């Protein structure tokens, strides 16, 4: 996982630059071999990254296939590292071993987070439907 942050001075300069031109324009990356015009999806990602940095946020870039530690997984998902280990041991979260250490693919951790969010949304819908039907909970 890569983390990007800007200091206050750089953040102000970037914000001023971004607000100077409100029109949508192509994003290009300059390399030693020339300029590369970005396709639409990476262009939106770069624009979002720059806007978030200009707004004072930290930007984290995660790659689906990178293996992260159980502690990093816990930091990403929110529960404790012990809970993440239990998820792995119960088969609810895929992981592999690198030596004696467990590693979780970022893509697997994010997929687990999406499944959990979907379950919570479904439970919320059921609770709302029950409340609308007058079902009381104790």
Kinemage of the C-alpha trace (Angstrom):
@kinemage 1
@onewidth
@group {chain A} dominant
@subgroup {mainchain}
@vectorlist {calphas} color= white
{ca unk a 1} P 0.000 0.000 0.000
{ca unk a 2} L 1.337 3.366 -1.005
{ca unk a 3} L 0.379 6.490 0.929
{ca unk a 4} L 0.526 9.993 -0.476
{ca unk a 5} L 0.183 13.238 1.466
{ca unk a 6} L 1.005 16.848 0.759
{ca unk a 7} L 2.233 19.552 3.081
{ca unk a 8} L 0.117 22.692 3.536
{ca unk a 9} L 2.084 24.758 1.000
{ca unk a 10} L 1.956 22.117 -1.745
{ca unk a 11} L -1.715 21.461 -0.980
{ca unk a 12} L -2.571 25.149 -1.475
{ca unk a 13} L -0.612 25.304 -4.743
{ca unk a 14} L -2.356 22.201 -6.068
{ca unk a 15} L -5.800 23.442 -5.005
{ca unk a 16} L -5.182 26.767 -6.757
{ca unk a 17} L -4.044 24.983 -9.899
{ca unk a 18} L -7.059 22.667 -9.929
{ca unk a 19} L -9.567 25.456 -9.348
{ca unk a 20} L -8.010 27.631 -12.070
{ca unk a 21} L -9.383 25.456 -14.872
{ca unk a 22} L -12.814 23.987 -14.252
{ca unk a 23} L -13.116 22.443 -17.699
{ca unk a 24} L -12.457 18.746 -18.154
{ca unk a 25} L -9.204 18.223 -19.954
{ca unk a 26} L -7.146 15.161 -20.819
{ca unk a 27} L -4.597 13.922 -18.323
{ca unk a 28} L -1.164 12.964 -19.598
{ca unk a 29} L 1.908 11.598 -17.873
{ca unk a 30} L 5.310 12.804 -18.966
{ca unk a 31} L 8.061 10.170 -19.016
{ca unk a 32} L 11.599 10.100 -20.345
{ca unk a 33} L 10.217 8.339 -23.438
{ca unk a 34} L 7.562 10.977 -24.079
{ca unk a 35} L 4.032 11.754 -23.025
{ca unk a 36} L 1.370 9.136 -22.387
{ca unk a 37} L -2.282 10.134 -22.731
{ca unk a 38} L -4.295 8.355 -20.016
{ca unk a 39} L -7.496 6.485 -20.887
{ca unk a 40} L -10.728 7.575 -19.156
{ca unk a 41} L -10.597 5.300 -16.067
{ca unk a 42} L -7.014 6.112 -15.005
{ca unk a 43} L -7.695 9.767 -15.816
{ca unk a 44} L -10.623 9.804 -13.364
{ca unk a 45} L -8.433 8.093 -10.752
{ca unk a 46} L -5.680 10.711 -11.140
{ca unk a 47} L -8.211 13.549 -10.983
{ca unk a 48} L -9.723 12.078 -7.809
{ca unk a 49} L -6.267 11.585 -6.283
{ca unk a 50} L -5.285 15.192 -7.003
{ca unk a 51} L -8.571 16.575 -5.665
{ca unk a 52} L -8.258 14.529 -2.474
{ca unk a 53} L -4.675 15.673 -1.964
{ca unk a 54} L -5.643 19.292 -2.611
{ca unk a 55} L -8.418 18.934 -0.049
{ca unk a 56} L -5.932 17.861 2.612
{ca unk a 57} L -6.667 14.151 2.592
{ca unk a 58} L -4.247 11.265 2.534
{ca unk a 59} L -4.477 8.989 -0.477
{ca unk a 60} L -3.755 5.275 -0.215
{ca unk a 61} L -3.189 3.191 -3.317
{ca unk a 62} L -3.912 -0.511 -2.956
{ca unk a 63} L -3.178 -3.179 -5.550
{ca unk a 64} L -5.522 -6.186 -5.545
{ca unk a 65} L -2.766 -8.796 -5.824
{ca unk a 66} L -0.508 -7.412 -3.079
{ca unk a 67} L -0.322 -9.514 0.051
{ca unk a 68} L -0.689 -7.605 3.296
{ca unk a 69} L -0.185 -8.664 6.895
{ca unk a 70} L -3.055 -9.503 9.207
{ca unk a 71} L -2.400 -6.218 11.043
{ca unk a 72} L -2.631 -4.211 7.794
{ca unk a 73} L -5.809 -6.128 6.967
{ca unk a 74} L -7.246 -5.211 10.351
{ca unk a 75} L -6.273 -1.567 9.795
{ca unk a 76} L -8.006 -1.650 6.400
{ca unk a 77} L -11.186 -3.392 7.557
{ca unk a 78} L -11.527 -1.958 11.045
{ca unk a 79} L -11.620 -4.941 13.436
{ca unk a 80} L -8.753 -6.206 15.564
{ca unk a 81} L -5.928 -8.321 14.173
{ca unk a 82} L -7.164 -11.215 16.326
{ca unk a 83} L -10.587 -10.999 14.676
{ca unk a 84} L -8.942 -11.033 11.225
{ca unk a 85} L -6.977 -14.159 12.192
{ca unk a 86} L -10.233 -15.809 13.308
{ca unk a 87} L -11.835 -14.898 9.960
{ca unk a 88} L -8.908 -16.534 8.159
{ca unk a 89} L -8.941 -19.637 10.368
{ca unk a 90} L -12.706 -20.055 9.859
{ca unk a 91} L -12.354 -19.758 6.069
{ca unk a 92} L -14.361 -16.521 5.830
{ca unk a 93} L -11.336 -14.572 4.593
{ca unk a 94} L -8.848 -16.088 2.159
{ca unk a 95} L -5.158 -15.944 3.034
{ca unk a 96} L -1.903 -17.680 2.251
{ca unk a 97} L 1.279 -18.271 4.213
{ca unk a 98} L 4.553 -16.520 3.513
{ca unk a 99} L 6.884 -18.518 5.697
{ca unk a 100} L 5.209 -18.614 9.088
{ca unk a 101} L 3.174 -15.437 8.464
{ca unk a 102} L -0.304 -15.123 7.014
{ca unk a 103} L -0.808 -12.768 4.086
{ca unk a 104} L -4.142 -11.554 2.749
{ca unk a 105} L -4.568 -10.322 -0.813
{ca unk a 106} L -5.864 -6.753 -0.802
{ca unk a 107} L -8.551 -7.820 -3.291
{ca unk a 108} L -9.738 -10.561 -0.916
{ca unk a 109} L -9.878 -8.132 2.017
{ca unk a 110} L -11.884 -5.614 -0.017
{ca unk a 111} L -14.211 -8.370 -1.293
{ca unk a 112} L -14.842 -9.439 2.320
{ca unk a 113} L -15.603 -5.806 3.225
{ca unk a 114} L -18.106 -5.569 0.336
{ca unk a 115} L -19.812 -8.834 1.361
{ca unk a 116} L -20.042 -7.590 4.949
{ca unk a 117} L -21.479 -4.254 3.819
{ca unk a 118} L -24.050 -6.072 1.652
{ca unk a 119} L -25.090 -8.255 4.619
{ca unk a 120} L -25.434 -5.219 6.889
{ca unk a 121} L -27.527 -3.412 4.263
{ca unk a 122} L -29.818 -6.455 3.931
{ca unk a 123} L -30.266 -6.663 7.710
{ca unk a 124} L -31.043 -2.942 7.800
{ca unk a 125} L -33.682 -3.364 5.086
{ca unk a 126} L -35.313 -6.202 7.032
{ca unk a 127} L -35.322 -4.120 10.221
{ca unk a 128} L -36.901 -1.195 8.374
{ca unk a 129} L -39.548 -3.419 6.823
{ca unk a 130} L -40.336 -4.928 10.221
{ca unk a 131} L -40.609 -1.469 11.768
{ca unk a 132} L -42.904 -0.311 8.946
{ca unk a 133} L -45.098 -3.409 9.491
{ca unk a 134} L -45.289 -2.662 13.224
{ca unk a 135} L -43.166 -5.591 14.412
{ca unk a 136} L -41.798 -4.627 17.836
{ca unk a 137} L -38.419 -5.695 19.135
{ca unk a 138} L -37.653 -6.249 22.786
